[in-house]
Amino acid sequence: MKKTILLAKIEHKLELYVPFGILILAGELRKNGYNVILYHGNLKEFYKKFDEIDKQDLNFVGFSTMTGPQLRPTISASEYVKSSNIKVIWGGIHATILPEVCLKEKCVDYVVLGYAEGQIKNIANILAKEESLEEHPGVGYVGKNNEIIISDEILFETNVDEFLPALDMIDLKPYYQKMEDSVRVLPMISSRGCPFACGFCYNQAVNSGKWVGYSDDKVLQLVDYLKEEYKIDGIYFHDDNFFTKVGRAQNIIKSIDLPWFAEMRANLLTQEFVSFLEQTRCRKVFIGAETGSPEVMKDIGKGIGVRDVENAVIRLKDSDIHTELSFIIGFPDETQKQMEETMGFIDHLDRIGHNRLRCAVKVYNPQPNTPLWERALENGMEPPETNEGWSDFSRNKCFLVNKHTKTIEDISKIHYYMVYFPFLKLEKWRWEKRYFKHTYDVKIIDRVYKYLTETKKGVEIKRKLKPLIKLLRKKGF
């Protein structure tokens, strides 16, 4: 049997986020006697890593995929692997949502839909015998007559305590984040899925409203490991919905004895709950505010009201907790007036929250098989037919074709640059005057920002600039 498996996540940026998906798979494969090689990084270094591996013992290479720019280097890496006649499997969110598109790549043998940890041992065993995965649950492939065949099952494990991420298989120091006063913050995913039905969210397509969490003991076991091995001084709970079961989340938080950060729904933030956050050293909350229009809020199925968002900001404003709100513009059927309501609402909240509040404006990205998908198609969305096309997806690019398309993109970028680079006075003037025409300056800043995030030297410059930018923000620039 071929006992070596390479699991990889290829990035287009140099700033990395812990690859929990392949770490969980690695742990399960290791338990079953496989030699697992992990790779997370850029395309150039992947080539070097792959060339070092003994191809005779290589069972398959599995790639974690996300819809967006990360797809381009993943395609190139897959082609490189396939040139050595090695089986290639794609998994992750992109493979789950768009399996037919993924299988159009000649370098992809199989896609796995959903969460593969419960089946990864069987998949490896079958491929080691050089047998086919045809009709295997949760798998898609190209049949003998070149027809694409997709399983009608999306894998979703409910007993997740059996499948912990193999954190010891990777050096986590490069993943440290600086958040507020903590400098060694590492993310933690304690659950998967979300029970809410937000019309724009991938969760509806991947998890179908299901949620499952690790037990308190397992979460604390992982946190203790991070404390001991990495001396972390903060935890960022990066779950899709950490507070699905509020009591469970509170028990975990009380036990970790660390500053912490998490996303939560606005209607959770009662005055009593804010007191709990302060008492347990919460340093920042992330809230999906989405819109300032009551009509749009109802239309997208968020399940909260604009007033809930405002009340959350009011209750947090006198605390030591920083607040970050995420807004989306460019929803199907959203009018210019409704977008202006959102911009006005952001200004209103900025006045309430002062320097402890930060808002981000993102662009609606249509996700297949979500509640808003059909309406996106009605509003001019033309789904790309290739992975190359889907790689253009980003949170500042509009894919609905209407007269507001370019304006929507510029609004998102102008607000981002105004907030994160406060010395850019022209962007601030544009936002205040709602003047989004002739945006030549935005194109120039785009190029500079790409350099700061996608080149080694640029990332280092950006890191050095962070303290200065933070100081300017505090001074009100």
C-alpha positions as CSV (number, residue, x, y, z in Angstrom):
1,M,0.0,0.0,0.0
2,K,1.1,3.6,-0.7
3,K,1.3,5.1,2.7
4,T,2.3,8.7,2.1
5,I,-0.3,11.5,1.6
6,L,0.3,15.1,0.9
7,L,-2.4,17.6,2.1
8,A,-1.9,21.1,0.9
9,K,-3.5,24.5,1.0
10,I,-2.0,26.9,-1.6
11,E,-2.3,30.7,-0.9
12,H,-2.1,33.7,-3.1
13,K,-1.2,36.0,-0.2
14,L,1.7,35.8,2.2
15,E,-0.3,36.4,5.4
16,L,-1.6,33.0,6.4
17,Y,-4.5,31.6,8.6
18,V,-4.2,28.3,10.4
19,P,-5.4,25.5,7.9
20,F,-7.7,23.7,10.3
21,G,-9.4,21.6,7.6
22,I,-6.2,19.8,6.5
23,L,-5.0,19.5,10.1
24,I,-8.1,17.6,11.1
25,L,-7.7,15.2,8.1
26,A,-4.0,14.8,8.9
27,G,-4.8,13.7,12.4
28,E,-7.2,11.1,11.3
29,L,-4.9,9.7,8.6
30,R,-2.0,9.6,11.1
31,K,-4.1,7.6,13.5
32,N,-4.6,5.0,10.7
33,G,-1.0,4.5,9.9
34,Y,-0.4,7.0,7.1
35,N,2.6,9.2,6.7
36,V,1.1,12.7,6.3
37,I,3.0,15.6,4.8
38,L,1.4,19.0,5.3
39,Y,2.0,22.1,3.1
40,H,0.5,25.5,3.6
41,G,2.0,28.4,1.6
42,N,2.7,29.8,-1.8
43,L,2.9,28.1,-5.1
44,K,6.7,28.4,-5.6
45,E,7.5,26.7,-2.3
46,F,4.9,24.0,-3.0
47,Y,6.8,23.0,-6.2
48,K,10.0,22.5,-4.1
49,K,8.1,20.5,-1.4
50,F,6.5,18.2,-4.0
51,D,9.8,17.6,-5.8
52,E,11.3,16.3,-2.5
53,I,8.6,13.6,-2.0
54,D,9.1,10.0,-3.0
55,K,6.5,9.6,-5.8
56,Q,6.5,5.8,-5.6
57,D,4.9,5.9,-2.1
58,L,2.6,8.8,-2.7
59,N,-1.1,7.7,-2.4
60,F,-2.7,11.0,-3.4
61,V,-2.5,14.8,-3.0
62,G,-5.4,16.6,-1.4
63,F,-6.0,20.3,-1.9
64,S,-8.2,22.5,0.3
65,T,-10.1,25.0,-1.9
66,M,-11.8,28.3,-1.3
67,T,-13.7,30.2,-4.0
68,G,-11.6,33.2,-4.9
69,P,-8.0,34.2,-5.8
70,Q,-6.6,31.1,-4.0
71,L,-7.9,29.0,-6.9
72,R,-5.4,30.1,-9.4
73,P,-2.3,28.8,-7.6
74,T,-4.2,25.7,-6.6
75,I,-4.9,24.9,-10.2
76,S,-1.2,25.3,-11.1
77,A,-0.2,23.1,-8.2
78,S,-2.7,20.4,-9.2
79,E,-1.4,20.4,-12.7
80,Y,2.1,20.0,-11.4
81,V,1.1,17.0,-9.3
82,K,-0.9,15.4,-12.1
83,S,2.1,15.6,-14.5
84,S,3.7,13.0,-12.2
85,N,0.6,10.8,-12.6
86,I,-0.5,11.2,-9.0
87,K,-4.2,11.2,-7.9
88,V,-5.5,14.7,-7.1
89,I,-8.5,15.4,-4.8
90,W,-10.1,18.7,-4.2
91,G,-12.0,19.4,-1.0
92,G,-13.2,22.4,1.0
93,I,-16.0,25.0,0.5
94,H,-15.3,25.6,-3.3
95,A,-15.3,21.9,-4.1
96,T,-18.5,21.4,-2.0
97,I,-20.5,24.2,-3.6
98,L,-19.2,23.9,-7.2
99,P,-18.1,20.3,-7.7
100,E,-19.1,20.2,-11.4
101,V,-16.9,23.2,-12.1
102,C,-14.0,21.7,-10.2
103,L,-14.2,18.5,-12.2
104,K,-13.8,20.4,-15.4
105,E,-10.1,20.7,-14.5
106,K,-8.3,17.7,-16.1
107,C,-5.9,17.7,-13.2
108,V,-8.7,16.9,-10.7
109,D,-9.6,13.2,-10.3
110,Y,-12.1,13.6,-7.4
111,V,-13.9,16.1,-5.3
112,V,-15.1,15.5,-1.8
113,L,-18.2,17.3,-0.6
114,G,-18.5,18.5,2.9
115,Y,-16.3,17.3,5.8
116,A,-14.1,14.3,4.9
117,E,-12.6,13.3,8.2
118,G,-15.1,10.5,8.8
119,Q,-14.3,9.0,5.3
120,I,-10.7,10.0,4.7
121,K,-9.4,6.6,6.0
122,N,-11.6,4.7,3.5
123,I,-10.7,7.1,0.7
124,A,-7.0,6.6,1.3
125,N,-7.4,2.8,1.6
126,I,-9.3,2.5,-1.7
127,L,-6.8,4.6,-3.6
128,A,-3.9,2.7,-2.1
129,K,-5.3,-0.4,-3.7
130,E,-5.5,1.6,-7.0
131,E,-9.3,1.1,-7.0
132,S,-11.9,3.7,-7.9
133,L,-13.9,6.0,-5.6
134,E,-16.9,5.7,-7.9
135,E,-20.2,5.7,-5.9
136,H,-18.4,6.5,-2.7
137,P,-20.5,8.8,-0.5
138,G,-19.7,12.5,-0.7
139,V,-17.5,12.1,-3.8
140,G,-17.7,13.5,-7.3
141,Y,-15.8,12.3,-10.4
142,V,-15.8,12.1,-14.2
143,G,-17.4,8.9,-15.4
144,K,-16.2,6.6,-18.2
145,N,-18.3,8.4,-20.8
146,N,-17.0,11.8,-19.6
147,E,-20.1,12.6,-17.7
148,I,-19.7,14.4,-14.4
149,I,-21.2,12.3,-11.5
150,I,-21.8,13.9,-8.2
151,S,-22.8,12.2,-5.0
152,D,-26.2,13.5,-3.6
153,E,-24.6,13.4,-0.1
154,I,-22.7,16.2,1.5
155,L,-20.6,14.8,4.4
156,F,-21.2,16.2,7.8
157,E,-19.8,14.6,11.0
158,T,-21.8,15.0,14.2
159,N,-19.4,13.3,16.6
160,V,-16.6,15.8,16.0
161,D,-14.8,15.0,19.3
162,E,-13.2,12.0,17.4
163,F,-11.6,14.4,15.0
164,L,-9.3,17.0,16.5
165,P,-6.9,19.1,14.5
166,A,-3.3,17.7,14.7
167,L,-1.8,21.0,15.9
168,D,1.5,19.3,16.7
169,M,2.1,18.6,13.0
170,I,2.7,22.3,12.2
171,D,4.6,25.2,13.6
172,L,2.0,27.7,14.6
173,K,4.3,30.6,15.4
174,P,4.0,32.1,11.9
175,Y,0.2,32.3,12.5
176,Y,0.4,34.6,15.6
177,Q,-2.0,37.5,15.3
178,K,-1.7,40.8,17.1
179,M,-5.1,41.9,18.3
180,E,-5.5,44.8,20.6
181,D,-3.0,44.4,23.5
182,S,-2.3,40.7,22.8
183,V,0.6,39.7,20.5
184,R,0.4,35.9,20.4
185,V,-3.2,35.3,19.5
186,L,-4.1,32.1,17.8
187,P,-7.5,31.2,16.2
188,M,-9.6,28.3,17.5
189,I,-12.5,26.6,15.7
190,S,-14.7,24.9,18.3
191,S,-17.7,24.2,16.1
192,R,-18.9,24.1,12.6
193,G,-22.1,25.2,10.9
194,C,-24.7,27.7,11.9
195,P,-28.5,27.3,12.4
196,F,-29.5,30.7,11.0
197,A,-30.7,31.2,7.5
198,C,-28.9,34.3,6.2
199,G,-29.7,34.5,2.5
200,F,-26.1,35.3,1.4
201,C,-24.1,32.8,3.5
202,Y,-22.3,29.7,2.3
203,N,-23.4,27.9,5.4
204,Q,-26.8,27.3,3.8
205,A,-25.2,25.5,0.8
206,V,-22.6,23.5,2.8
207,N,-24.2,22.8,6.2
208,S,-27.9,23.2,5.5
209,G,-28.5,25.0,8.8
210,K,-26.8,22.3,10.9
211,W,-24.4,23.0,13.8
212,V,-22.2,20.8,15.8
213,G,-19.5,21.6,18.4
214,Y,-16.6,20.0,20.2
215,S,-17.3,19.2,23.8
216,D,-16.0,21.7,26.4
217,D,-13.3,19.3,27.5
218,K,-11.9,18.9,23.9
219,V,-11.9,22.7,23.4
220,L,-10.0,23.2,26.6
221,Q,-7.6,20.4,25.8
222,L,-6.7,22.2,22.6
223,V,-6.4,25.6,24.4
224,D,-4.1,24.1,27.1
225,Y,-1.9,22.7,24.3
226,L,-1.6,26.2,22.8
227,K,-0.9,27.7,26.2
228,E,1.9,25.2,27.0
229,E,3.5,25.0,23.6
230,Y,3.1,28.5,22.2
231,K,2.5,30.7,25.3
232,I,-0.5,32.3,23.7
233,D,-1.9,35.5,25.3
234,G,-5.2,35.4,23.5
235,I,-7.7,33.2,21.7
236,Y,-9.8,34.2,18.7
237,F,-12.9,31.9,18.4
238,H,-13.2,31.8,14.6
239,D,-16.4,29.7,14.5
240,D,-19.2,30.5,12.1
241,N,-21.4,30.9,15.2
242,F,-19.5,30.3,18.4
243,F,-22.6,31.4,20.5
244,T,-25.0,29.0,18.9
245,K,-25.3,27.4,22.4
246,V,-24.7,30.4,24.7
247,G,-24.3,28.4,27.8
248,R,-21.6,26.1,26.2
249,A,-19.7,29.1,24.9
250,Q,-19.8,30.9,28.3
251,N,-18.5,27.8,30.1
252,I,-15.6,27.6,27.7
253,I,-14.8,31.3,28.0
254,K,-14.8,31.1,31.8
255,S,-12.4,28.2,31.8
256,I,-9.7,29.4,29.3
257,D,-8.5,32.3,31.5
258,L,-7.3,34.3,28.5
259,P,-8.3,37.5,26.7
260,W,-10.5,36.4,23.9
261,F,-12.1,37.6,20.6
262,A,-15.2,36.3,18.8
263,E,-18.0,37.0,16.3
264,M,-21.5,37.3,17.7
265,R,-25.0,38.3,16.6
266,A,-26.1,41.8,17.5
267,N,-29.3,40.7,19.4
268,L,-27.1,38.7,21.8
269,L,-25.6,41.8,23.3
270,T,-27.9,42.7,26.1
271,Q,-26.5,44.8,28.9
272,E,-26.2,41.7,31.0
273,F,-24.2,39.9,28.3
274,V,-21.9,42.9,27.8
275,S,-21.1,42.7,31.5
276,F,-20.2,39.1,31.0
277,L,-17.9,40.1,28.2
278,E,-16.1,42.6,30.4
279,Q,-15.7,40.3,33.3
280,T,-14.2,37.5,31.1
281,R,-11.7,39.8,29.4
282,C,-13.3,40.0,25.9
283,R,-11.2,42.4,23.9
284,K,-13.1,42.7,20.7
285,V,-16.4,41.5,19.2
286,F,-17.1,41.1,15.5
287,I,-20.8,41.7,14.4
288,G,-22.4,41.0,11.1
289,A,-24.4,44.2,10.8
290,E,-24.9,43.7,7.1
291,T,-27.1,46.7,6.3
292,G,-28.6,50.0,7.6
293,S,-31.9,49.4,5.7
294,P,-34.7,47.7,7.6
295,E,-36.2,46.5,4.3
296,V,-32.9,44.9,3.2
297,M,-32.3,43.4,6.6
298,K,-35.7,41.6,6.4
299,D,-35.1,40.7,2.8
300,I,-31.8,38.9,3.4
301,G,-33.3,36.8,6.3
302,K,-30.7,37.9,8.8
303,G,-33.1,37.4,11.7
304,I,-32.2,40.7,13.5
305,G,-33.2,44.3,13.1
306,V,-31.2,47.5,12.4
307,R,-32.2,48.6,15.9
308,D,-30.5,45.5,17.4
309,V,-27.2,46.6,15.8
310,E,-27.6,50.2,17.1
311,N,-28.4,48.9,20.6
312,A,-25.3,46.7,20.6
313,V,-23.0,49.6,19.7
314,I,-24.7,51.8,22.4
315,R,-24.2,49.1,25.1
316,L,-20.5,48.5,24.1
317,K,-19.5,52.1,23.7
318,D,-18.5,52.7,27.3
319,S,-16.8,49.4,27.8
320,D,-13.2,48.5,27.1
321,I,-14.3,46.2,24.3
322,H,-13.5,47.1,20.7
323,T,-16.3,46.5,18.2
324,E,-16.0,45.6,14.5
325,L,-19.0,45.7,12.3
326,S,-19.3,44.1,8.8
327,F,-21.7,45.6,6.3
328,I,-22.6,44.4,2.8
329,I,-23.8,46.4,-0.2
330,G,-24.9,45.3,-3.6
331,F,-27.6,42.8,-2.6
332,P,-30.0,41.7,-5.3
333,D,-32.7,44.3,-5.8
334,E,-31.0,46.7,-3.3
335,T,-31.7,50.3,-4.4
336,Q,-29.5,53.3,-4.4
337,K,-31.6,54.7,-1.5
338,Q,-31.1,51.6,0.5
339,M,-27.3,51.7,0.0
340,E,-27.3,55.3,1.1
341,E,-29.2,54.3,4.2
342,T,-26.4,51.8,5.0
343,M,-23.8,54.5,4.5
344,G,-25.7,56.9,6.7
345,F,-26.2,54.3,9.4
346,I,-22.4,53.6,9.4
347,D,-21.7,57.3,10.0
348,H,-24.3,57.3,12.8
349,L,-22.7,54.3,14.5
350,D,-19.2,55.9,14.1
351,R,-20.4,58.9,16.1
352,I,-21.8,56.6,18.8
353,G,-18.8,54.3,19.0
354,H,-16.0,56.8,18.7
355,N,-12.5,55.3,18.4
356,R,-13.6,51.9,19.7
357,L,-15.8,51.1,16.7
358,R,-14.6,50.1,13.2
359,C,-16.9,49.4,10.3
360,A,-16.1,47.4,7.1
361,V,-18.1,47.7,3.9
362,K,-17.9,44.5,1.7
363,V,-19.6,43.7,-1.6
364,Y,-22.2,41.0,-1.9
365,N,-20.8,37.8,-3.5
366,P,-23.5,35.4,-4.8
367,Q,-23.0,31.9,-3.5
368,P,-24.6,29.0,-5.4
369,N,-27.4,27.2,-3.7
370,T,-28.0,29.9,-1.1
371,P,-31.4,31.6,-0.7
372,L,-30.4,34.7,-2.6
373,W,-28.8,32.8,-5.5
374,E,-31.8,32.8,-7.9
375,R,-32.4,36.5,-7.4
376,A,-28.7,37.1,-8.1
377,L,-29.1,35.4,-11.4
378,E,-32.2,37.6,-12.1
379,N,-30.0,40.6,-11.4
380,G,-27.4,39.9,-14.0
381,M,-25.1,37.4,-12.3
382,E,-23.5,35.3,-14.9
383,P,-21.9,32.3,-13.2
384,P,-18.4,31.6,-14.4
385,E,-18.0,28.3,-16.2
386,T,-14.4,27.7,-15.0
387,N,-12.5,27.8,-11.8
388,E,-10.3,30.5,-13.4
389,G,-13.5,32.6,-13.6
390,W,-14.5,31.9,-10.0
391,S,-11.0,32.9,-8.9
392,D,-12.0,36.5,-9.5
393,F,-14.4,36.4,-6.6
394,S,-13.5,38.8,-3.8
395,R,-15.3,40.8,-1.1
396,N,-14.7,44.1,-3.1
397,K,-15.9,42.9,-6.5
398,C,-19.5,43.1,-7.6
399,F,-20.9,40.3,-9.8
400,L,-24.4,41.7,-10.4
401,V,-24.5,43.6,-13.7
402,N,-26.4,46.8,-13.2
403,K,-25.8,50.6,-13.4
404,H,-24.5,50.6,-9.8
405,T,-21.8,47.9,-10.2
406,K,-18.7,50.0,-10.4
407,T,-20.0,52.4,-7.7
408,I,-20.6,49.5,-5.4
409,E,-17.0,48.3,-5.8
410,D,-15.6,51.8,-5.3
411,I,-17.7,52.5,-2.2
412,S,-16.3,49.3,-0.6
413,K,-12.7,50.2,-1.4
414,I,-12.9,53.9,-0.5
415,H,-14.4,53.1,2.9
416,Y,-11.7,50.4,3.6
417,Y,-8.8,52.7,2.7
418,M,-10.4,55.6,4.6
419,V,-10.6,53.5,7.8
420,Y,-7.4,51.5,7.7
421,F,-5.2,54.3,6.2
422,P,-6.5,57.4,7.9
423,F,-3.9,59.7,6.3
424,L,-5.7,59.2,3.0
425,K,-7.7,62.4,3.2
426,L,-9.1,62.2,-0.3
427,E,-10.8,58.9,0.5
428,K,-12.3,60.4,3.6
429,W,-13.5,63.4,1.6
430,R,-15.1,61.1,-1.0
431,W,-16.9,59.1,1.7
432,E,-18.2,62.3,3.4
433,K,-19.4,63.9,0.2
434,R,-20.6,60.5,-1.2
435,Y,-18.6,61.3,-4.3
436,F,-17.6,58.1,-6.1
437,K,-16.8,59.2,-9.6
438,H,-13.5,59.5,-11.4
439,T,-11.8,57.2,-8.9
440,Y,-8.3,57.2,-10.4
441,D,-6.8,57.5,-6.9
442,V,-8.5,54.2,-5.9
443,K,-6.7,52.4,-8.8
444,I,-3.3,53.7,-7.6
445,I,-4.0,52.7,-4.0
446,D,-5.2,49.3,-5.2
447,R,-1.8,48.6,-6.7
448,V,0.1,49.8,-3.6
449,Y,-2.2,47.7,-1.4
450,K,-1.6,44.6,-3.5
451,Y,2.1,45.1,-3.1
452,L,1.7,45.4,0.7
453,T,-0.2,42.2,0.9
454,E,1.1,39.9,-1.8
455,T,4.9,40.5,-1.7
456,K,7.3,39.5,1.0
457,K,8.9,43.0,1.3
458,G,5.5,44.7,1.1
459,V,4.1,42.6,4.0
460,E,7.1,43.6,6.1
461,I,6.5,47.2,5.3
462,K,2.8,46.9,6.2
463,R,3.7,45.2,9.5
464,K,6.0,48.1,10.4
465,L,3.4,50.7,9.5
466,K,0.7,49.2,11.8
467,P,1.8,51.0,15.0
468,L,1.9,54.3,13.1
469,I,-1.5,53.7,11.6
470,K,-3.0,52.8,15.0
471,L,-1.5,56.0,16.5
472,L,-3.0,58.1,13.7
473,R,-6.4,56.5,14.2
474,K,-6.3,57.2,18.0
475,K,-5.4,60.8,17.3
476,G,-8.5,61.1,15.1
477,F,-6.7,61.5,11.7
